[in-house]
Amino acid sequence: MRRYSRRELFRTALAGTAAAWAALRWPSPAVGAESQGTSASVAASKSRVALISGQDRAEMTFKALKVFEKEITQAIGNKRVIVKPNNVFAGSRLACTDPANLEGILEFLKSIDKCSDVLIAESGAVVPTLEGFEGLGYNPVAARYNAKLVDLDRDAYELMPCLNEQDMQAHPCRVSKLLMDPNNFVISAAKLKTHDTVVATLSLKNIVMAAPLKINRGSDKRIVHGGGYRAINLNIASLGTRLQPDLAVIDGFEGMEGDGPVRGTAVDHKVCVVGLDWLAADRVGLELMGIDPKQVGYLVYCARLGMGEYDLDRIEVVGEKVQDHVRKYRLANNIEQQLQWMKQST
């Protein structure tokens, strides 16, 4: 079998990404006018999302996952399970996935006999990954369930193209192969957080922004930012075509509002959102945060590409009623600048 060079693989990836960019007609003024960013391909039946509230983070997570016990068991099959926490800055517990959330996920996997080959994998944005795991208290949880802690920055990568709006050129970005491997079942252990660049961060962004690696003191995460608010939304969506989580687990026990994803303040919310349709789960997350779904560019783009359900009327929420748990999260101070992605380039 022929072995392809990284350059050849990058060219192939570029062709696919260019097609996605063309499909989105970037930049497009029509995006902001869509009614709730309705998905380009409408499912025959409603997507299902679990919403659970409670006073115990691990128990809430476990209960929300139990709603989809049969479906998750079948979806995992013989695949290895990758749990991807959000460790954007391990110096802030509020900004990161809580170990109790991981405990709930791992206990559920144990209950369905899918805990024999589990990796907890991350590429920490600031603090070295394994150091961050230890500081956040992940090590004893991982040991209890025999899960392996993995630093994605030490793993293999594939080159993927990202657009930079300053020169309108595609730039190669080193992206984790582990998170793109179809033989892995990827769980996004995300949080409800506002964001100072893309309005909100939920399950997809948790995966996509971990995939660009930090190697030899250089971080490719900055390449995804693309030099502006328009490009980062487009890049997250285009990378998302290869990096969609198989399961979204969004912890809203204590959310973050304001200048997230690191410098925001806590919101006592006590909710957990779970869904096999990650886009539907993210959409429910936005509703719980009181955020206009038309303002979150990368999710609107993903809906256009038919990556999931984004119309709340076509999402069946199991468990709690969404309207009973809506909070109005304060957005980042630079929200007007962030919404530049909605405007047509002049």
C-alpha positions in Angstrom: 0.0 0.0 0.0 1.3 3.4 -0.9 2.3 5.7 1.9 1.3 9.3 1.4 3.5 12.2 2.4 2.3 14.9 4.9 2.3 17.3 2.0 0.0 15.1 -0.1 -2.3 14.5 2.8 -2.5 18.3 3.5 -3.4 18.9 -0.2 -6.2 16.4 0.1 -7.4 18.0 3.3 -7.2 21.4 1.7 -9.5 20.4 -1.1 -12.1 19.1 1.3 -11.9 22.2 3.4 -12.1 24.5 0.4 -15.3 22.8 -0.5 -16.7 23.5 2.9 -15.6 27.1 2.8 -17.4 27.5 -0.6 -20.5 25.9 0.8 -20.6 28.5 3.6 -20.1 31.3 1.1 -17.8 33.0 3.5 -18.3 35.8 4.5 -22.1 35.8 4.2 -24.6 38.4 5.4 -27.4 35.9 5.3 -26.1 33.9 8.2 -27.3 36.4 10.8 -30.7 36.5 9.3 -31.4 32.7 9.5 -34.2 31.6 11.9 -32.2 29.9 14.7 -29.6 28.6 12.2 -31.8 25.7 11.1 -29.8 22.6 10.0 -29.1 22.2 6.3 -30.3 18.6 6.4 -33.5 18.1 8.5 -33.7 14.8 10.3 -36.7 12.6 9.8 -37.2 12.5 13.6 -36.2 14.8 16.4 -32.8 14.7 18.0 -32.8 13.8 21.6 -31.0 15.6 24.4 -31.0 14.9 28.1 -31.2 17.7 30.6 -30.7 16.8 34.3 -30.5 19.1 37.4 -29.4 18.2 40.9 -27.0 18.9 43.8 -24.3 16.4 43.0 -22.2 16.9 39.9 -21.1 13.3 39.4 -24.6 11.9 40.0 -26.1 14.4 37.6 -23.6 13.4 34.9 -24.3 9.7 35.5 -28.1 10.2 35.3 -28.0 12.2 32.1 -25.8 9.5 30.4 -28.2 6.8 31.6 -30.9 8.3 29.4 -29.0 7.1 26.4 -27.5 3.9 27.9 -28.6 1.6 25.0 -27.6 4.0 22.2 -24.2 4.8 23.8 -23.4 1.2 24.3 -24.2 0.4 20.7 -22.3 3.4 19.4 -19.1 2.5 21.3 -19.1 -1.1 20.2 -15.5 -2.2 20.1 -14.0 1.3 19.9 -11.6 2.8 22.3 -13.1 5.6 24.4 -11.4 9.0 24.5 -12.7 11.5 27.2 -11.6 15.0 26.3 -11.9 17.5 29.3 -11.7 21.3 29.0 -8.4 22.4 30.5 -8.0 25.8 28.9 -6.2 27.0 32.0 -5.5 24.6 34.8 -4.8 27.5 37.2 -8.6 28.1 37.3 -10.9 25.3 38.5 -13.9 27.3 37.3 -12.5 27.3 33.7 -11.8 23.6 33.6 -13.7 20.3 33.7 -14.3 19.2 37.2 -13.0 15.8 38.3 -16.5 14.9 39.6 -17.7 15.3 36.0 -15.1 12.8 34.9 -16.1 10.5 37.7 -19.7 10.5 36.5 -18.6 9.7 33.0 -16.3 6.9 34.0 -18.8 5.4 36.4 -21.3 5.3 33.6 -18.8 3.7 31.2 -18.1 1.1 34.0 -21.8 0.4 34.3 -22.1 -0.5 30.6 -18.8 -2.5 30.6 -17.0 0.1 28.4 -14.3 1.2 30.9 -11.5 -1.3 30.0 -9.8 1.0 27.4 -10.4 4.6 28.2 -8.0 7.6 27.6 -8.4 11.0 29.2 -6.7 13.2 26.6 -6.0 16.9 26.4 -3.7 19.5 25.0 -3.6 22.1 27.7 -3.6 25.7 26.4 -1.4 27.2 29.1 -0.3 24.8 31.8 1.5 21.6 30.6 -1.2 19.0 30.2 -0.1 16.3 32.7 0.8 18.9 35.2 -2.7 20.4 34.8 -4.3 17.0 35.3 -2.5 16.5 38.6 -3.3 20.0 39.8 -7.0 19.6 39.0 -7.2 16.2 40.8 -7.7 14.0 37.8 -5.0 11.4 38.7 -6.9 9.6 41.5 -10.1 9.5 39.5 -8.3 8.1 36.5 -6.5 5.5 38.7 -9.8 4.4 40.3 -11.2 3.5 36.8 -7.9 2.4 35.3 -8.1 5.2 32.7 -4.9 6.5 31.1 -4.0 10.2 31.1 -2.7 11.3 27.8 -0.9 14.5 26.6 -2.0 15.1 23.0 1.0 17.3 22.4 3.2 14.1 22.6 1.0 12.3 20.1 1.0 11.9 16.3 -0.6 14.7 14.2 -2.0 15.4 10.7 -1.8 18.6 8.8 -5.2 20.4 8.3 -5.7 23.8 6.6 -6.9 26.9 8.5 -7.9 30.2 6.9 -6.2 33.5 7.9 -8.4 36.5 7.1 -5.4 38.8 6.9 -3.9 37.2 3.8 -6.9 35.0 2.8 -4.6 32.0 2.6 -4.8 28.5 4.0 -2.1 27.7 6.6 -1.1 24.2 7.8 -2.2 23.4 11.3 -0.9 20.3 13.2 -4.0 18.4 14.5 -4.2 15.4 16.8 -4.7 12.1 14.9 -6.1 10.5 18.1 -9.1 12.8 18.1 -9.8 12.2 14.3 -9.3 8.4 14.4 -12.7 6.7 13.5 -11.7 3.8 15.7 -12.1 6.0 18.7 -15.3 7.1 20.4 -14.7 10.7 21.5 -16.6 12.1 24.5 -16.5 15.9 24.9 -16.5 16.7 28.7 -17.3 20.4 28.2 -18.7 23.2 30.3 -21.3 26.0 29.9 -19.0 29.0 29.4 -19.2 32.3 27.6 -16.2 33.2 25.4 -14.3 36.3 24.5 -13.8 35.4 20.8 -16.7 33.1 19.7 -19.5 34.1 22.2 -19.8 30.7 23.8 -17.8 27.5 24.1 -19.5 24.1 24.4 -18.9 20.5 23.2 -17.6 21.1 19.7 -15.1 23.9 20.5 -13.8 21.8 23.4 -12.7 19.2 20.9 -11.6 21.4 18.1 -9.4 23.8 20.1 -7.6 20.9 21.8 -6.7 19.2 18.5 -4.2 21.9 17.3 -1.0 20.9 19.1 1.8 22.7 21.0 5.1 21.3 19.7 8.6 22.6 20.2 7.4 25.7 22.0 5.1 26.6 19.2 1.3 26.4 19.5 -0.8 25.8 16.4 -3.9 26.9 18.4 -3.2 30.5 17.3 -3.5 29.4 13.7 -7.1 28.4 14.2 -7.8 31.9 15.5 -7.1 32.9 11.9 -6.3 36.6 12.6 -9.9 37.7 13.2 -13.5 36.9 14.4 -14.7 35.7 11.0 -11.9 33.3 10.4 -12.0 31.6 13.8 -15.7 30.7 13.4 -15.1 29.3 9.9 -12.0 27.4 11.0 -13.8 25.8 14.0 -16.6 24.7 11.7 -14.3 23.3 8.9 -12.1 21.4 11.4 -15.3 20.2 13.0 -16.1 18.2 9.9 -13.2 15.9 11.1 -13.4 16.5 14.8 -17.1 16.1 15.8 -17.5 14.5 19.2 -19.4 11.3 19.3 -21.0 12.2 22.6 -21.5 15.6 24.2 -21.5 15.8 28.0 -21.8 19.5 29.0 -21.4 20.3 32.7 -23.4 23.3 33.9 -23.3 22.6 37.6 -21.3 25.8 37.8 -21.2 27.7 34.5 -19.1 30.8 33.6 -20.3 34.1 32.3 -18.6 37.4 31.3 -15.1 37.3 29.9 -14.8 33.5 29.5 -13.3 31.1 28.8 -10.9 31.9 31.7 -11.5 35.3 33.3 -15.3 35.0 33.7 -17.3 34.6 36.9 -19.3 31.7 38.2 -23.0 31.0 37.5 -24.7 28.6 40.0 -26.8 26.6 37.5 -26.9 23.0 38.6 -27.6 21.4 35.2 -26.0 18.8 32.9 -26.7 18.3 29.2 -26.0 15.1 27.3 -26.5 14.2 23.6 -25.3 11.9 20.9 -26.2 14.8 18.5 -23.5 17.2 19.7 -25.0 20.1 17.8 -28.4 19.6 19.4 -26.7 19.5 22.8 -24.8 22.7 22.2 -28.0 24.3 21.0 -29.8 23.4 24.2 -26.7 24.7 26.1 -27.1 28.1 24.4 -30.8 28.2 25.3 -30.0 27.4 29.0 -27.5 30.3 28.9 -29.9 32.7 27.3 -27.7 33.2 24.3 -29.1 34.0 20.8 -28.1 31.0 18.7 -27.8 33.2 15.6 -24.8 34.9 17.2 -22.6 31.9 17.6 -21.0 31.7 14.1 -19.2 28.4 14.2 -22.4 26.6 15.3 -24.5 28.3 12.6 -21.9 27.2 10.0 -22.0 23.6 11.4 -25.8 23.7 11.0 -25.4 24.8 7.4 -23.1 21.9 6.7 -25.7 19.5 8.1 -23.6 18.4 11.1 -26.6 18.1 13.4 -29.8 19.7 14.6 -29.8 23.4 15.5 -33.5 24.1 15.4 -34.8 23.9 19.0 -38.3 23.0 17.8 -36.8 19.8 16.3 -35.0 18.8 19.5 -36.7 16.5 22.1 -35.4 17.4 25.5 -35.7 14.5 28.0 -35.8 15.0 31.7 -36.1 18.6 32.9 -37.9 21.4 31.0 -35.4 23.8 29.4 -37.5 26.9 30.3 -37.3 26.0 34.0 -33.5 26.3 34.0 -32.8 29.3 31.7 -30.3 31.8 33.1 -29.2 35.0 31.3 -25.4 34.7 31.1 -23.6 38.0 30.9 -21.6 38.0 27.6 -18.0 39.1 27.2 -17.3 42.8 27.2 -16.2 42.7 23.6 -19.3 41.1 22.3 -19.9 43.7 19.6 -16.4 43.0 18.1 -17.1 39.3 18.2 -20.2 39.7 16.1 -18.2 41.1 13.2 -18.4 37.6 11.7 -22.0 38.3 10.8 -21.1 41.3 8.7 -20.2 41.1 5.0 -16.6 42.0 4.2 -16.2 45.3 2.4 
